Amino acid sequence: MEQRAIDYELKGVTMCGVACIPDDAKGKLPGVLVAHDWRGRHQFAIDQARLFAEMGFVALAIDMYGDAKVGTNLQENVGLSKPFYEDRGLMMARANAALATLKAMPEVDPSRTAAVGFCFGGMCVLDLARSGADLRGVVSMHGLFVAPAAELCKPIRAKVMVLHGFKDPMATPEQMVALGHELTRLGADWQAHAYGNAAHAFTNQAANDPSRGTFYDETTRNRAFRSAFDFLGEIFS
């Protein structure tokens, strides 16, 4: 596949995305945003974009922090992600800028786009949907559920899939139920899969740290990706 650097800007900040495009692409293909965890647009995010490209989509690993900033330890990750937890309007604006960039790619059918996010990125794609963005669907994998201020939220046009570990200490079962009520109020077509033996970051081997409630689980990871691919097949058909 082709891997291409794609820069885009918002309010003087340059975001450094990485697009993955199938070699045998013919005509315009569905496009998938891939939103990174709290470390930034590192290799894990690019690897996930490559996985979606292998399934026949144009995938764009987005850069929420700008300038391809990547955290290398807990303190740096907190510092990079904190402004977005505190300013959800900023999160929505950056996610929408990435979506506009994806739609403008010549290989992408702008009427068939979706977004998949991991951990912090799960919140990003949920906020993209909450912003009323025009895309077919979003998938949150072990994402965070805390709702933004009500005035930031619009009726949701995207279908929503939530793939979540029931043991996740960062997004509890109670928060998952609250998210369901919120998505219903916002008019979303939504579904949630709770994996009983999984916690946070179940798709990411590098994030394996049981002391913090994060551990990789291959079975759950495979189940989640099968569900995500089925979902994308449904919304792009």
N, C-alpha and C positions, 0 to 999 in steps of 0.2 A: 504494500500500500504506500501511498504518498503521505509523508508527514511534513506539514508546512507551518511555519511560524506566521501568526496573524496578529498584528497589533491593532488595537482600537482605543479610542480616547473618550473620556468624559470629564468635563470641567477641568481640563489641564492635566489630568492623570492618564498615563499610558498603561493600558492593560495588555499583557503579552500572552495571547492564546496560542494553542497548538492544535491545528486541525489534522485529522486523520481521514484519508479519502481512499476508498477502495480502488485498486488498480483497474478493475474492469468496469468502472462506473460508466454507464450509458444513460444519457439524458439526465434529468434532474432527480436527485435522490432525496428521501426524507433526511432531515437533519436532527441531530441530538446534541444538546449541550451537556457537558459533563462538569459538574461543580465539585470542587475539591473539598477535602476536610480542612480542619483549622490550621494545618501546616502550610497551606498555600498550594500553588499549582506545581506540584512536585512530580516525580516519576510515577507514583501510584495513579494520579489523575490521568496522566498521559497513557499509561497502560490500560486503564479502563476505556479511554477513548479509542484506543486501538482495538479493543475487544468489540466495541459497538461497530467500528468500521468493518471488522471481519464479518459481522452479521449483515453487511450491505448498506449501512447508514453512513452519512458524512457526520463525523463526530468532532466537536470542538471542545477541547479541555480549556475551560475559561480561567481567567486570572482575576479573582475578586479583589486582591490586595493592591494590584498595580506594580509595574516594574518587575514582575515575576518574583516578588519577595517570597521567601520560604523560611519558615521557622525551623530551628534545629534543636530546640529544647522546649520544655514546658513554659518557661517564662516568655520566650519569644512567641510561642503560639498564642498565649494569652494576650500579649501585646498587640499582635496582628489582628486577632479576631474581635477583641473587645469593642473597638469603635462600631462594629457592625451590629453587635448585640445591643449597643446603646442607641444606635441610630438606624432603625429598620428602614427608614426612607432611603438611606444610603444603600443599604443592601438591595432594596428593590430597584433603585436606579442603576446600580452596577449590573445586576442580573438582566435588566431590560436592555442595557447597552450591549451585553453579550448576545442576547437573543437577536437584536437588530443586525449584529455582525454576522451571525450564522445565516440569517435569512438573506443577507446580501451576497453570500458566496455564490459564484456562478454554478456550482455543482448542486446547489440545494434548491428543492422545491419549497418556497417560503410558506406555502399553504399546509405543509406537512412537517411540523417541527415539534420537538418534545425536549424535556430536560430531565436529567437524572443526577441526583446529588447524594453525597456520602457524608454523614456526620454533620459538620457545619454546613456542608453543601446541601444536605437534606433540608435544612432550614432555608437556605438560599432558594431552592426550587419551590418550596412551599410558599415563600414570600413572593416569588415570581407569579405563581398562580393567584395569590391573594391580591396582587396589584391589578388583576384583571387582564393580564397579558394575553395576547392572541397566539396561543399555541395549542396543539392537540392534547397534550398530557404532560404530567410531571410524575416522577418516581422519587420518593424519599427512601433511601436505604440507611437504616439506623440513624435517622435524622433527629433533630431537636424540634420540639413542638410548641414552645412558648409563643403565644399569639402576639403580634404587634398591636399598637394602638388601633382601635376600631376605625378611626377616621382615615387610616392608611389603606384600609381594605375595601375592595370593590367586589361585585359579583364575580364569581370564579367561572371562567369559560373553559379552562382546561379540565380534562378528567384527571383524577388524582389517585395514585397508588402509594400506599405506605407499607413498607417492608421493614419489620421491626422486631427486635429481640425483647421478649417479655421480661427478661431479667436486666434490662438496660437501666442502670441507676441514674442516667442523665436525662431520661425521658420515661417516666414511670407509667404503669398501666393506667393510673388515674389521669395523667396528662394525655394519654392516648385516647381515652374516652372523651375528655374535654375537646381534643382536636376533632373528633368525630362530630360532636355537637356544633363546633364552630364551622366546619366544612358544610354541614347541613344548612346552617343559617345562611351561609354565603351561596347556597344554591349549587354546590358542587356535586358532580357524579363521582363518588369516591368509594374506595375500597381499602381495607387494611388487613394485612396478614401478620399475625403475631406468632413468632417462633418460640416455643416454650423453653428450649434449651439454649437460647442465644442471649447474649448481652450486647454491649455497645461494640461497634467496629467489627462485626463478625465477618466482614469481607476482607479485612486488611491484616495480613500476617505481621506486618511491621508494627501494628498497634497492639500487639498481644501483651497485656499487662493486667492480669487478674486482680491485682491489688487496687486498681482503679476501676474495676468493673468493665474492662475492655478485653475481649479475647476473640481470636479467630476461630471460626467453626466452619470447616469445609462443607459439611452437609448442608448447613443453613445457607452458606454462601451460594452453593449450587442451586438450591431450591429458589432462593431469591432471584437469581439471574434468570432461571427458567420462567418465573412469573413475570419478570420485567420484560423479557423478550416476547412473551405471549401478549402482554399488555400493549407493547409497541406494535406488534402485528395487528392487533385489533384496532388501535386508533389510527393507524396509517392505511388501513384497507379501504 
